[in-house]
């Protein structure tokens, strides 16, 4: 009987992250200071990030070694299995081979601790005592709580109010790991107070929660730093452990992917699986297709504009060159909370612009249908975010069937969905609807962006 | 750096379950028909169970082969990691080595699918189309939904009302895998209707839910059978895959347990880890201590009586020779819902009676304290049930420290707790209380039992 899971021994866990900046054909344009429009420097970044993270953000080294202390915590759940989705293949009656990397086995239930752990480590090493961050769906906030706890750091999470109210379990996970979790907007920050005054009934937004977390960190330059869960280069760097493991595991499975698929919010999950395979394209002449999957309701890659935008609501982050819908864009309340973000990271945006990756947008009902099929054939209930990658993999597998091709598909299962089951209830109850923003709606927020280049 | 996880390759996954009945020094007394008091036969059991499960229930074969179809589904998550709890060891500053088997990595989040999968398989093979079962905390109901779905069976779960109302996520998992979940007591059965008439505000009980599920199965002898998640021999048999894996993995870790620990409700988790190590005691002359851990609020092993009792409320199950508090005992509403059961399986009860295993009872606050320490040192948030095993392991490790012994401890982490986080909220908020039933309270329900032997 063929193996279903391909498990890398701990002794073969990759010991370095991969920095795609070393091999990308065209470098992304630099981050800019939102006030002066001059390129951001490492010392600018140090105001909000730990020194080593600021260094990594601008680094061009090809590989960055994973510290032993980080490897030790990774070993709680890593290496994570590569799985051959035999049940799904059978249900689709496809000649395609489907593999997925199961990042849902982490204690947090997603890929997020891959970056949370090194971020906490470098801050701790620098003598920082407190971390602040935002969280939307709650995955990142849980991950940083888990990671901060390991290094004895206080962690303060600003959780978007709508999620805070709807997802008590995520908040309780953070509490269990010793973190504090606020419903954002709070009265603790200027950004929060302003938002509450403007609209007392606001349900909050990710951009606003970022603003609150950054503002809070800036108040205490000695002891506090901010941490971000996606978008920035150093976060994507840490996530490449996934793709590096996957390369070794595909060899164990004696297979090579024709197409690599990841869902995309800011890009941490997508970059994690994609970048190491893109290295094979850039350096070894391979021609692996790499596909980013976004929700049709938040289509920054397929319908956004490629220009500078800020990462938060109030403008505490640098200007980032990105595919964006505008930071004031209000995505509809789809269940994949981790994908409701207006922009994509700079490297990913550059890759798409230059034609090195593809992007596709899928409606919510199709993704949840894919999620239920996956749950019933592979046993694992996927996170609503991950169902986007599954839906795209299913499209590829069905195309392979029509065309009679033996395609090999690899996707990243970013997390499990057992703390997001209301999405399934709504889908199974027939209450889910698709939402496609109109051209006017997108133009409205895009047109408000500064035209810098 | 030393390995933290010991991962068995899929190719080395055990291919047979172990039946302790073949090696136990004194056989348990037979199950009895509750009406006639004559020993139950295989054909009696076939009225409610699939034929092969009825056969396994009374089997004395040492090893029973795991069918290929079951192994294939086991491979979705098995073999499960054996983990060295280095973080916990450090926090306790103990010379003891602590290992645990992580059954929380299954798609359901617990050990329960180890038996749900073969139960669904044998029923399917026999041409049964529908399964009925009960669930308390929801783990077993989820597991049977997951398993039944794989074989195209309809699954109907009677979930104790208090859990149904408090744990919507569990119900939603069952729905996602295509099962129907009722709040028990229902109006679908005589047992349910009687209970609702007697007390319209009843919050239900596990014994009552079992009665409903059995009654429902008996209505359709052609197409429906009942499945049980614990207590009975065939269920514990299926769970031995855990202990069999653990034996191989302890060899990989170059270690031998001095003590093996499992929490106990009906005995499925405890038997799963304990029985293969007891074989080593009985057949190879080893002297491994084996400890069953129960909640102080439901102390059947430490304060119950050893005699015949029924497994449900209405008397649809055989009379089972067990340590019991009486089937009318109402355990307090502790968070470890899976341990709120009045009796222990026949084999386990016989083992305790004959001094082959030990039993200990631990109060709820101590177990939750242990759970939080585990979450903060090992990263994994344990199920409230599993925190009992952790608390006992901590007691052993601290004793080893005082006595300066290099004890090796192995416990079974029956599941993760991310769907039971309200227990942690209550504990962290200081709202948890311990409850110790009085001698009178226990005597009241024990005295109502028939004196058969």
Interface residues (C-beta under 8 A of the other chain):
Chain A: X1 X3 X4 X5 X7 X9 X10 X11 X68 X71 X72 X73 X75 X76 X77 X83 X87 X105 X107 X109 X146 X149 X150 X168 X169 X172 X173 X175 X176 X177 X178 X372 X375 X376 X378 X379 X380 X381 X416 X418 X419 X421 X422 X424 X425 X428
Chain B: X1 X3 X4 X5 X7 X9 X10 X11 X68 X71 X72 X73 X75 X76 X77 X87 X105 X107 X109 X146 X149 X150 X168 X169 X172 X173 X175 X176 X177 X178 X372 X375 X376 X378 X379 X380 X381 X416 X418 X419 X421 X422 X424 X425 X428
